[in-house]
Amino acid sequence: MSIPMKRIVLSLLLLVISQTALALDIQSWDTANGVKVLFVESHDLPMIDVRLAFKAGSSRDGEKFGISSLVNGLLVEGSGAHTAENIANQFESVGAELGHDSLRDMAWVSLRSLSETTLWESVVDLFAQVAAQPSFPQDAIDRDRQAMLISLSNRKKEIGDVAEDAFYQNLYEGHAYEVGKHGTASTLQALSRQDLVKFHADYYVGSNATLAVVGDLTLAQAKRYAEQLTRYLKPGQPATPIPPALMAEHGKTVNIEFKTTQSHIMQGLPVLSRNDPDYYALYLGNHILGGSGFSSRLMQEIRENRGLSYSVYSYFVPMETSGPFQMALQTSNNQVEQAAQLLQQMLVDFIADGPKASEIEHAKKNITGGFPLKIDSNKKIVEYLSLIGFYDLALDYLDRFNANILAVTAEDIKDAFKRRVKPDQIIRVIVGEPS
């Protein structure tokens, strides 16, 4: 076979792979105490990945900002008779990795272990205890609280953090997404051990949880271990749904002085939920506008043609409700007005004119061709399974992702952006030193 023919065959093969359903066999069921389980059997590696997620992120903080993050961090600081050191040593002794984090929607605990029965079973029960029965020792509470206060103070010294915090505070004023996991100094200092215990008891329960499992297990084994991994969780009640965030009637610009040579501009709107019917049209359209790196319109015009910014981008953050559409760039102080006007005008033009056919074709190839890399490991798959379960997405979400992207038309994109993205209601935050 000649070299040109080999290249043609290879190109066709890659195209078929990128457009073919991924056909992940996702099994789903509920445990006895109400935990939704999603499982993918994979024997390529002798590994098991687990993620236990709860609707217990900062959107559930109420007026006790920062409590979700403090609770999640304290899970590994003690459980029953186990101290933090004992917990860490037991996982490390068998090469298992214990992880945890808290975001706006979700708080989670994860486990990665070899599937060899003796090693795996030595940490299953301990993992279940860590998630469901934290002891909340007072010395650990004081230590973790102080660490969060220091982190909060440090955020005020980093221009990117200042811009992000101000953006969310202005975009989601009075909404559950306003503050985020870092909390505030006053609310963190006011939290009591009783507050932490109650938050955990309310939200770390079976009916508020999703368990994702990927790896070297049979379905029968996965069902048995799912019960063991969640055995100490009380059934409880699911968290109340988060209400949608409304767009401001009129846009505004918030200026924050910060001693720096580079100003940060961040702007956007509350737009997108995970189950949104416009998700694929908005996702593909934004890939063209500002989500594809150097090939995006924003990067080509603002950086390459005008030299106004080294980094410029846009993206949608789909969340339980009304996640943000966000545009951002960094520019020198004496170019702020010019850069801000151009950023806004490019959005207006994109909404009015829509994408070109060549841009859509290139974006579709880029997205579908790269999608297999997003699920090329068990660790990545378990994260996607957790999202699918947590946000009640269809079990064939991954299998149909490429097909849904390929089905989007120019009119779909133009229509979705016109209906959902309102330039005159944009909230803009500029952090920097006026020139």
VENTA-V248353 format. One record per backbone hydrogen bond with DSSP energy under -1.0 kcal/mol. NH is the residue of the N-H (numbers start at 1). CO is the residue of the C=O. Records with the same first field share a line. If there is no record, write none. Layout:
NH->CO ; CO
//
This chain:
6->2
7->3
8->4
9->5
10->6
11->7
12->8
13->9
14->10
15->11
16->12
17->13
18->14
19->15
26->24
27->39
29->37
31->35
34->31
36->209
37->29
38->211
39->27
40->213
42->215
47->45
48->113
49->214
50->111
51->212
52->109
53->210
54->107
55->208
56->54
57->105
58->103
59->104
60->57
61->58
64->61
65->63
67->64
70->66
71->67
72->68
73->69
74->70
77->74
79->82
82->79
87->83
88->84
89->85
90->86
91->87
92->88
93->89
95->92
96->91
97->112
99->110
101->108
103->106
107->54
108->101
109->52
110->99
111->50
112->97
113->48
115->46
120->116
121->117
123->120
127->123
128->124
129->125
130->126
131->127
132->128
133->129
135->78
141->137
142->138
143->139
144->140
145->141
146->142
147->143
148->144
149->145
150->146
151->147
152->148
153->149
154->150
155->151
157->154
162->158
163->159
164->160
165->161
166->162
167->163
168->164
169->165
170->166
171->167
172->168
175->172
178->175
183->180
188->184
189->185
190->186
196->192
197->193
198->194
199->195
200->196
201->197
202->198
203->199
204->200
205->203
206->234
207->235
208->205
209->206
210->53
211->36
212->51
213->38
214->49
215->40
216->47
217->215
222->218
223->219
224->220
225->221
226->222
227->223
228->224
229->225
230->226
233->230
251->424
252->426
254->428
256->430
258->432
263->331
264->431
265->329
266->429
267->327
268->427
269->325
271->323
272->323
274->319
276->273
279->276
282->278
283->279
284->280
285->281
286->282
287->283
288->284
289->285
290->286
291->286
295->292
296->293
297->288
298->289
300->296
301->297
302->298
303->299
304->299
305->300
306->301
308->302
313->328
314->290
315->326
317->324
319->272
323->272
325->269
326->315
327->267
328->313
329->265
330->311
331->263
333->261
335->332
336->333
339->335
340->336
341->337
342->338
343->339
344->340
345->341
346->342
347->343
348->344
349->345
350->346
351->347
352->348
353->349
354->350
360->356
361->357
362->358
363->359
364->360
365->361
366->362
367->363
368->364
369->365
370->366
371->367
373->370
374->371
375->372
381->377
382->378
383->379
384->380
385->381
386->382
387->383
388->384
389->385
390->386
391->387
393->388
397->394
400->396
404->400
405->401
406->402
407->403
408->405
413->409
414->410
415->411
416->412
417->413
418->414
419->415
420->416
421->417
425->422
426->423
427->268
428->252
429->266
430->254
431->264
432->256
//
